[in-house]
């Protein structure tokens, strides 16, 4: 923990972590806020699901595109434009009387305009710390984002049910504005310029570590989404049990990220961390008892943040600096598609086999998430004693004062 303390004392690190977490906090709120609001307005969960699907499609398409545009036009112009459009779309869904097709259209626009905060900050990190601190910083970032998924849904549920669904959406929009402005105003965004990539769009996916990170991220987040659906199906929406179990699941991830953040990254690192997720998930499927799920999902959670941290590190170490933002955009798109597939697969199996079906789906996805990096370890960078920073571009990268 002393090393994390030293890391947070590095100039700008604590501030930019806090700023990007605030800017991304609505990510843990909007899906549930849209679900509750659209269902209340239309009387149909199916309609709400269509709106969420449209939003997710927009986010998946936008990830690599907006990330790529940051290299052409600069981080701040892209972030400012997407923030304005995204906030306007969120407010429109909350306050305007819309038909289902219009909800879907605005949800699609909202997804397409999601500010690329995550690719931006992970592109900046290597310029803020030395090579020894970079992997722990990725681990700290992956651990800290669990706050978004623990606190966000709780806040949304409380505000939407106790005050009103419109206010749940407007609160998310307000946090998006505050966090977005705070992040955009960060001096590091003025100091670091992403050079324009000379590679064709999508070419970065031909880098084996980027493809590996995208596939494993798809499988990992798909497993997590299936687990979440299974927990809700096991305990229902009304009681506190589901929320408590999912919070413990995230606490396990937070603990794993902080505990394994300094472990050297070898070709087996991703497979080992994914095996922890698989092991805990398989154990969970044996019983839907509250305490059993709490313990086994805590175990499964221990592998999540460390696995994500390794994926971020191997991407960073495998691409040129000009390609990092787009590479992280593709990894994010893989995770979004995984979340959608995991939820859908779990839903079908819950209908047929009750809550345990979702854990079967999660177990299969987590097992594949272990097998893929184990078989592809020859393409997995060995970062033991190596710098995880991006490969320098041949042309100089200008650094301007903030």
C-alpha positions in Angstrom: 0.0 0.0 0.0 3.0 2.3 0.5 3.8 2.1 -3.2 0.2 3.1 -4.0 0.6 6.0 -1.6 3.7 7.1 -3.4 1.9 6.7 -6.8 -0.9 9.0 -5.6 1.6 11.6 -4.5 3.0 11.8 -8.0 2.0 15.1 -9.5 -1.4 15.0 -11.1 -2.1 11.3 -10.6 -4.7 11.5 -7.8 -6.4 14.5 -9.4 -6.8 12.9 -12.9 -8.0 9.6 -11.4 -10.6 11.4 -9.4 -11.6 13.5 -12.4 -12.0 10.6 -14.8 -13.9 8.5 -12.3 -16.4 11.4 -11.8 -16.7 11.8 -15.6 -17.3 8.1 -16.0 -19.6 7.7 -13.0 -22.7 8.1 -15.1 -21.7 4.9 -16.8 -22.8 3.1 -13.7 -26.1 5.0 -13.6 -27.5 5.5 -17.1 -28.5 2.0 -18.0 -30.6 1.5 -14.9 -31.9 5.1 -15.0 -33.0 4.7 -18.7 -34.5 1.2 -17.9 -36.6 2.6 -15.0 -37.7 5.8 -16.8 -38.6 4.3 -20.2 -40.5 1.4 -18.5 -42.4 3.9 -16.4 -43.2 6.0 -19.5 -44.2 3.2 -21.8 -45.2 0.4 -19.4 -42.9 -2.0 -21.2 -39.6 -3.5 -20.1 -39.2 -4.7 -23.7 -39.3 -1.1 -24.9 -36.8 -0.1 -22.3 -34.6 -3.0 -23.4 -34.7 -1.7 -27.0 -33.5 1.7 -25.9 -30.7 0.2 -23.9 -29.7 -1.9 -26.9 -29.6 1.1 -29.2 -27.5 3.0 -26.6 -25.1 0.1 -26.3 -24.8 -0.2 -30.1 -23.9 3.5 -30.3 -21.2 3.1 -27.6 -19.7 0.0 -29.3 -19.5 1.8 -32.6 -18.2 5.1 -31.2 -15.4 3.6 -29.0 -12.6 3.2 -31.6 -14.0 6.0 -33.8 -14.0 8.9 -31.3 -10.7 7.6 -29.8 -9.1 7.7 -33.3 -10.4 11.3 -33.8 -8.5 12.4 -30.7 -5.3 11.9 -32.7 -6.6 14.0 -35.5 -8.3 16.9 -33.8 -6.9 16.7 -30.2 -8.3 15.3 -27.0 -10.0 18.4 -25.8 -12.1 19.3 -28.9 -13.3 15.7 -29.2 -14.2 15.4 -25.5 -16.0 18.8 -25.5 -18.1 18.1 -28.6 -19.1 14.6 -27.4 -19.8 15.8 -23.9 -22.2 18.5 -25.2 -24.1 16.1 -27.5 -24.2 13.2 -25.0 -25.5 15.5 -22.1 -28.2 17.0 -24.5 -29.3 13.4 -25.4 -29.4 12.3 -21.8 -31.5 15.3 -20.8 -33.8 14.8 -23.8 -34.6 11.2 -22.8 -35.3 12.4 -19.3 -37.6 15.4 -20.0 -39.2 15.0 -23.4 -42.4 13.0 -24.1 -41.1 10.6 -26.7 -42.3 7.5 -28.7 -40.3 4.3 -28.4 -38.6 4.8 -31.8 -37.6 8.3 -30.7 -36.3 7.0 -27.4 -34.2 4.5 -29.4 -32.9 7.2 -31.8 -31.8 9.5 -29.1 -30.4 6.6 -27.1 -28.3 5.7 -30.2 -27.1 9.3 -30.5 -26.2 9.3 -26.8 -24.2 6.1 -27.2 -22.4 7.4 -30.3 -21.5 10.6 -28.4 -20.2 8.9 -25.2 -17.1 11.0 -24.4 -13.9 8.8 -24.8 -12.7 9.5 -21.3 -11.4 6.0 -20.7 -9.2 5.8 -23.8 -8.0 9.3 -23.2 -6.9 8.8 -19.6 -5.2 5.5 -20.4 -3.3 7.2 -23.2 -2.2 9.9 -20.8 -1.1 7.6 -18.0 2.3 6.5 -19.5 3.2 10.2 -19.8 2.5 10.9 -16.1 4.6 8.2 -14.3 7.8 6.3 -14.8 7.9 2.8 -16.3 8.1 1.2 -12.8 4.8 2.9 -11.8 2.8 2.3 -14.9 1.5 -1.3 -14.2 0.5 -0.5 -10.6 -1.3 2.6 -12.0 -3.3 0.5 -14.5 -4.1 -1.8 -11.6 -5.2 1.1 -9.3 -7.3 2.5 -12.2 -9.0 -0.9 -12.8 -9.7 -1.3 -9.0 -11.0 2.3 -8.5 -13.5 1.9 -11.3 -15.4 -0.7 -9.2 -16.7 2.4 -7.3 -18.7 3.3 -10.4 -20.4 -0.1 -10.5 -21.0 -0.4 -6.8 -22.3 3.1 -5.9 -23.8 4.1 -9.3 -26.7 1.7 -9.4 -27.5 2.3 -5.7 -27.7 6.0 -6.1 -29.8 5.7 -9.3 -32.2 3.3 -7.7 -32.7 5.5 -4.6 -33.2 8.7 -6.6 -35.4 7.2 -9.3 -37.7 5.3 -6.8 -37.8 7.9 -4.0 -37.8 11.2 -6.0 -38.5 10.3 -9.6 -37.0 8.7 -12.7 -36.6 12.0 -14.4 -34.4 13.2 -11.5 -32.4 10.0 -11.7 -31.5 10.8 -15.3 -30.8 14.5 -14.6 -28.5 13.6 -11.7 -26.5 11.4 -14.1 -26.4 14.3 -16.6 -25.2 16.7 -13.9 -22.4 14.4 -12.9 -21.4 14.0 -16.5 -21.1 17.8 -16.9 -19.2 18.3 -13.6 -16.8 15.3 -14.2 -16.4 16.0 -17.9 -15.4 19.7 -17.3 -13.1 18.6 -14.5 -11.4 16.0 -16.7 -11.2 18.3 -19.8 -9.7 21.1 -17.7 -6.9 18.8 -16.4 -3.5 20.2 -17.3 -2.4 16.9 -18.7 -4.8 17.1 -21.6 -3.0 20.3 -22.6 0.4 18.9 -22.2 0.0 15.6 -24.1 -0.8 15.5 -27.8 -1.6 12.2 -29.5 0.1 12.2 -32.9 -2.0 11.4 -35.9 -1.8 7.7 -36.7 -0.4 6.7 -40.1 -2.1 3.3 -40.0 -5.5 2.6 -41.5 -8.5 2.6 -39.2 -8.8 -0.8 -37.5 -5.2 -1.9 -38.5 -4.2 -1.8 -34.8 -6.4 -4.9 -34.3 -3.8 -6.9 -36.3 -1.5 -6.5 -33.3 -1.9 -9.9 -31.5 -1.8 -8.4 -28.0 -4.6 -5.9 -28.9 -6.7 -8.6 -30.4 -6.0 -10.8 -27.4 -7.0 -8.0 -25.0 -10.2 -7.4 -27.0 -11.2 -11.0 -27.0 -10.4 -11.7 -23.3 -12.1 -8.4 -22.3 -15.2 -9.5 -24.3 -15.3 -12.9 -22.4 -14.5 -11.4 -19.0 -17.1 -8.7 -19.1 -19.6 -11.1 -20.7 -19.1 -13.5 -17.7 -19.6 -10.6 -15.3 -22.8 -9.5 -17.0 -24.1 -13.0 -16.8 -23.2 -13.2 -13.1 -25.1 -10.0 -12.4 -28.2 -11.2 -14.2 -28.0 -14.5 -12.3 -27.7 -12.7 -8.9 -30.7 -10.5 -9.7 -32.7 -13.6 -10.8 -31.8 -15.5 -7.6 -32.9 -12.8 -5.2 -35.3 -10.6 -7.2 -35.4 -6.8 -7.5 -37.1 -5.9 -4.3 -34.8 -7.1 -1.5 -31.3 -6.0 -0.6 -29.7 -9.4 -1.1 -28.9 -8.9 -4.8 -27.3 -5.5 -4.2 -25.2 -6.8 -1.3 -23.9 -9.8 -3.2 -23.0 -7.7 -6.2 -21.3 -5.2 -3.9 -19.2 -8.0 -2.4 -18.4 -9.2 -5.9 -17.0 -5.7 -6.7 -15.2 -5.5 -3.4 -13.4 -8.8 -4.3 -12.3 -7.1 -7.6 -11.1 -4.0 -5.7 -9.1 -6.2 -3.2 -7.6 -8.2 -6.1 -6.5 -5.2 -8.0 -4.8 -3.6 -5.0 -3.3 -6.9 -3.8 -1.9 -8.1 -7.2 -1.2 -4.7 -8.8 2.6 -5.1 -8.4 2.9 -8.7 -9.6 5.2 -9.0 -12.7 3.4 -9.6 -15.9 4.4 -12.8 -17.7 2.8 -14.6 -20.7 0.7 -16.6 -18.2 -0.6 -13.6 -16.2 -3.9 -13.2 -18.0 -4.7 -16.9 -17.9 -3.9 -17.2 -14.2 -6.2 -14.2 -13.3 -9.0 -15.5 -15.6 -8.7 -18.9 -13.9 -9.5 -17.3 -10.5 -12.7 -15.8 -12.1 -13.6 -19.2 -13.6 -12.9 -21.0 -10.3 -15.1 -18.7 -8.3 -17.9 -18.7 -10.9 -18.0 -22.5 -11.0 -18.2 -22.7 -7.2 -21.0 -20.2 -7.2 -23.2 -22.3 -9.5 -23.5 -25.1 -6.9 -25.9 -23.1 -4.7 -28.0 -20.0 -4.8 -27.7 -19.5 -1.1 -26.9 -15.9 -0.1 -23.7 -16.6 1.9 -22.4 -19.2 -0.6 -22.8 -16.7 -3.4 -21.2 -13.9 -1.3 -18.1 -16.0 -0.6 -17.7 -17.6 -4.0 -18.3 -14.4 -6.0 -15.8 -12.6 -3.7 -13.3 -15.2 -4.9 -14.3 -14.7 -8.5 -14.0 -11.0 -8.1 -10.4 -11.2 -7.0 -9.3 -12.0 -10.6 -11.3 -9.2 -12.4 -9.4 -6.0 -11.8 -6.0 -7.7 -12.0 -7.0 -9.3 -15.3 -8.2 -5.9 -16.7 -4.9 -4.3 -15.5 -2.9 -6.8 -17.4 -5.0 -6.3 -20.5 -4.4 -2.5 -20.3 -0.7 -3.0 -19.8 -0.1 -5.4 -22.7 -2.0 -3.1 -25.0 0.1 -0.1 -23.9 3.3 -2.0 -24.4 2.4 -3.3 -27.8 1.4 -0.3 -29.9 2.8 3.0 -30.9 1.7 6.0 -28.8 -0.3 7.3 -31.8 -2.4 4.1 -31.8 -3.0 3.7 -28.1 -6.3 5.6 -27.9 -7.8 3.6 -30.8 -6.5 0.4 -29.4 -8.2 1.1 -26.0 -11.4 2.1 -28.0 -11.5 -1.4 -29.6 -10.9 -3.1 -26.2 -13.8 -1.1 -24.8 -16.0 -2.1 -27.7 -15.2 -5.7 -27.1 -16.2 -5.3 -23.5 -19.5 -3.6 -24.4 -20.4 -6.4 -26.8 -19.5 -8.9 -24.2 -21.8 -7.3 -21.7 -24.7 -7.4 -24.1 -24.0 -11.0 -25.1 -23.5 -12.1 -21.5 -26.8 -10.5 -20.4 -28.7 -11.9 -23.3 -27.3 -15.5 -23.0 -28.0 -15.4 -19.2 -31.6 -14.2 -19.8 -32.4 -17.1 -22.1 -30.9 -19.6 -19.7 -32.7 -18.1 -16.7 -36.0 -18.5 -18.5 -35.2 -22.2 -19.1 -33.2 -23.2 -16.0 -33.8 -20.4 -13.4 -30.9 -18.4 -11.9 -28.4 -21.2 -12.0 -28.5 -21.0 -15.8 -26.9 -17.6 -15.8 -24.0 -19.0 -13.8 -23.6 -21.8 -16.3 -23.3 -19.1 -19.0 -20.8 -17.1 -16.9 -18.8 -20.3 -16.2 -18.4 -21.1 -19.9 -17.4 -17.5 -20.8 -14.9 -17.4 -17.9 -13.5 -20.8 -19.0 -13.0 -19.5 -22.5 -11.4 -16.4 -21.0 -8.9 -18.7 -19.3 -8.3 -21.0 -22.3 -7.8 -18.3 -24.9 -4.8 -16.5 -23.2 -3.4 -19.9 -22.2 -3.3 -21.0 -25.8 -2.2 -17.6 -27.1 0.5 -17.0 -24.6 3.2 -16.8 -27.3 1.5 -13.6 -28.4 1.2 -12.3 -24.8 4.0 -9.8 -24.0 6.4 -10.7 -21.3 6.7 -7.5 -19.3 8.9 -8.8 -16.5 11.6 -6.3 -16.2 10.3 -4.4 -19.3 8.7 -1.0 -19.7 4.9 -1.1 -20.3 4.9 2.3 -22.0 3.8 2.6 -25.6 6.3 2.2 -28.5 7.5 5.7 -29.4 6.5 7.2 -32.7 9.3 8.0 -35.1 8.2 11.6 -35.3 8.5 13.9 -32.3 5.5 14.4 -30.1 5.0 18.0 -29.1 4.3 18.9 -25.5 2.8 22.3 -25.0 2.4 24.1 -21.7 -1.1 24.0 -20.2 
